[in-house]
Amino acid sequence: MSTGSLRSKNGADTLDPELLDRTSFVPLYYQLQEVLKGRIESGGWNPGDALPSEPDLARSLGVSRAVVRRALAILEDDRQINRIRGRGTFVAEPKMDYRAGGLSRLLATPREGFLEIKLLDRRVVRAERSIRERLALDGGGEILRLTTLMSLRGVPIAISSSFFSRADVGWLEDGIEVGGTLDKGILLSDHGVELAHSDVSIETSQCGQFEADCFGIPERSAVFLVLSQEFRTSPRGPVPFEVARVEYRGDRLQFRLDLSSGQESGNLEATMTVDSAG
């Protein structure tokens, strides 16, 4: 559907009513949210810009205010806009791209100031057989488990339980105290680690009380459960580096599968949705 262009009327921007197809089986409110979303995502409106008021949108498009309200409600649920009582409706901060995976993915590239990793727990564990096998430690070797909370702009987004061969990450074990945040200067490349590919699976689940308390959401809220195995490069080819179980908030995240030409499998990415209000 075309997003069309804004036209000026009495000095105010209005949307062309021809953008909506009255003969379509698609409801007008859904058509309208697609038009508004298109303008936001194409840069017609920038983060922080005010949208036309409900009466202005209804008048310029020749629809009822009920249609406008339903369209705006969809955009608000999708974190495309912020509606502030007494002030109006504003374009939200853009969604952020982030590659889904374990803790090591966060350490593979420099991290922005709005991303924080807090260590909730650190211990050497006797992991279950499947984890030992996936780390190629079924013949022996200690396993380090790190439980971390990732936040974006102060909003808790994901809880990760990451398992490593302890011999591989002594620098990481010593680099953070429980309850502290990971130094943004810590990078895998500084310790001779270069990640290769990931094996990732996703399923939907419900959070327990611990996760709900960390996220600040009701118990049994929807979450995405991501199981990830990260591989690092080595002279003999990719070798296991991390096995992770990550819970992502279902209300702040959508997944995108990127199938690039010539690849046998896609690169799984996640788009984090964090509104400006945090």
N, C-alpha and C positions, 0 to 999 in steps of 0.2 A: 504494500500500500504506500502510495506517495505521501510524503510529509508535507509537500507543498511549500508555500512561502507565506511569510507574514505580510499583511497589507496594513496600511495606516488609515485610521479613521478618527478624525478629531484629535490627531496627535497621539492616539493610543494604538498599540499593536493588536490586531485581531486576526483570527484564523479564518481562512476561506471556507464557507459552508460546503463548497463542492468537494472538499476533502472527505466528506462522509457520504456514503452510498445508501440512500433510503430504500433502495430496492434489494439490498443484500440480505441474506439470511443471517449474517453476522450482526449481533446487536450493536446499536449505535454507541453504547457506552464502551464496548470493547474496541470498536473502530477508533473512538476518540483516544483511548489510552494508548493505542498503537501510534496514532499521529503525534501525541505529546511525547511518547518515548522516543520516537524517531527524531524529533527535534532536539531532544536532550542528547541522545547518543551521537548525533551528527555535529554537535557543537553549536546548534542554533541558539541554545541557551547554555550558559556556563554555570558551574557550581556557585551557589549563592545568589544567582539571579532569581528575581521574583516572577512567578507565572502570573498571567492575567487572573483576575478574581473570578470566582464562580459565576457571578452575574454577567461579567464581561464575556466569559467563554460561552455561556448559554445564549446570550444575545447575539454574538457574532456568528455562532454556528447554527442558530435557529433550533436549539434543543432545550429540553427542560433542565432545571438545575439538578434534578434527580439523576439524570444521565451524567452530568458533569461530576457529581459527587461520587458515583460508582466508578467512573474512570479514574478519578484522583485516588480513590481508596485502593485500587489495584496498584497504582504507581507507588503509593506509600507503603503497601505491604512488600513491594519489591525493592524498597529502599532507594527508589529513584528520586523521590521528593521528600521534603520535610514540611509538615503542616504545623504551623505555630499559631495557637489561638491568639486572636487579637492582632496578629501581624501579617499573616498571609501564608502563601505556599511558595517554597523555594526549592531550587534544584539542589539535590544532595551531592556530597562529594562522590567522585567516581569510584567504581568498584576497583579493587586492586587484584592484579594477577599474582598467583602464587602456585608454585609447583607442588602438588600433593606428594607426601612421602614422610619419612621419618625425620628425626632431629638432625641427622647429618645433612639433609637437603637445606636446612636453614643455615648451616655452617659452610655451605659450598661457595657462597658469594657474599659480598659485603651487605650488611643489613641496615635498612633505613632506621632513622631515629624513632619512628612510630612503632617499630616491632620490638617486643620485649619477650625474653624467654626466662621464666622463673623456675628454679629447681625446687620441686616439692619433696623429692625423696631420692636417695642414692644408696645402693647397697649391692653387695655381691650375693648372687642368688644361685640356687640349684634349679635352673630353669627346666621346664618340661622337655621331653625328648625331641619334640618337633622343632623347638627353637634351637636346641643344640645342633640338630642335623642341618638346619637352614644356615647356621653360622659355621658349619663344617667343624664343629667341636665335639662330635659324638665320640671321639676317641679320648677326650679329656680337655682340660683348660677351664679357667674361671670365667664366669659371665658377670658383667657389670650391667645392672639395670638402673636407668635414670628415668624418673618420672618428672615431666616438665609441663608447665602451663604457658601457652603462647597467647600473647595479647597484641592487638593492633589498635593503636590510638587509645589505649587504656581499656579496650573492650576484650574480655577473655574469649578466645576463639576456639582453642584446641587443647586437649590434654593428651600427652603422648607417653607411653611406656616403651622405652627404647632399650634394646638388648644388644650389647657389644661383647666381643672377646676382650676381656680386661687387658690382655697383653697389647692390644692395638690402640688403646685410648687412655694410657696413663696420664697423658697431658690434659685430657678432658676431665678425668676423675679428680685431678688436683686443681682444676681451674675454676671451680665454683663451689660455694658453700650452700648447704641446704637452707632454703629460705631466701637465698640471694638470686641476683639476675646474672645471666651470662654476659660476659664482656663482649661488646659488639666487635672488638678487634680480633676475637678468636676465629680463625679460618682454617679449614681443612688443609688448604694449600701450604700453610705455614708449617704443617707437620707431615708433609710429603704424601698427603692423601688426595687423590683425584677420583671423584665418583664416576662410575660408568652408567649402567642402566638400572632401572628399578622394576620389580615385579609388584604390582599393586592390585588389590581387590577391594571392592566397596560394597557395603550393605547398609541398610537402614536399621536403626535400633532405637532404644529409649534409654535415657540417662538415669543413673541411680542417684542416690542422695548426695554422694561425694561430688560427682560431676555437676549436679544441679547447684550445689553450694558454690563451687568454683566459678561456674558460669553466671550465677545469679538468675537462674531460670527455674520454673517448677520441676519437681521430680517427675520422671517419666516423659519429659519433653523429647521431641524427635531429635536424633543425632545421626550423623553419618559415621559409620565405623569403617576405618581404612586400615587394612593390613598390608604392610609394606616390607619388602626385602630389598635393601640397598646393596649394590655391588661397587667395589672399587677396582681401579685398574691395577694390574701387576704385570711383570714380564711374562708370566705364563697365561695371561688373559684375565678376565673379570673374576674376582673372588668375593665371597660374602663379606660384608662389613657391618651391617646393622639389620636387625629385625625389629619392626615397630608396630605397635597397635595404637592408633590415633583416633580419638573421638572429636569430631568437629560439630559445632553447633549447627543444627538444621535450619535455624532462622536467619543465619548470617552467611550462608555458603551455597554456591551452586557449582557443579562440576562441569567441565568442558573436556571432551575427548578430541584431540587434535590428531587426525590421521594424515600425515604428510606423505606426499607422493614418493613411492619407492621404498617405503618402510613396511615391514611385515606387521608391526604393531604400532599402536598410537602412543603419543606422549600424553599422559593424563595430567591435566592442570586443574586448578581450582580458582574460582574467582571469589575472593573474600568481599563480603558486603558489609562495610562499616560506615554508618552514617556520621555526618559531621558532629552530631551531638554526642556520639560515643555511647 
